Amino acid sequence: MSMFCNIFVSKWLHHKFIEFKSATQVQHKFWTTYNRSPHSRPTIYEWHERFMTTGSVLPKPKSGRPSRSFDDVKRIQETFRRSPRKSIRSAAQHLQIPRSTVHVVVHKKIRLYAYKLQLLHELKPDDKPRRRTFAE
């Protein structure tokens, strides 16, 4: 469900909870109005409580891990532009950025991948006609 739909539904449920004073009745009204499975009673209580305390049904901003800064991405990109043969581990040590961050930036943002040379057997003069007859 999109964020807009979720906000609309949570506001609708909150207003119906104020009207009916019962989460079960709100569930029944939701079922009869939208012909969809209603949200659980604890969810209705949680949204109502959130609206009463914060004045909004939006969730609180989450404190999470800090995202990669634009400067770090630029520094990593510049490092690999100057020396593309540098390993992720040595770049991380040089830049003093966690190895996992350098790895994600190199693979997901810059889209650099290790080139692995594959050795094949030598083609002999009679290989070309044999390949042609095999393909026919």
Secondary structure, DSSP 8 states (H G I E B T S, - for coil): --HHHHHHHHHHHHHHHHHHS-HHHHHHHHHHHH-S----HHHHHHHHHHHHHHS--S-----------HHHHHHHHHHHHH-TT--HHHHHHHHT--HHHHHHIIIIIS--------------TTHHHHHHHHH-
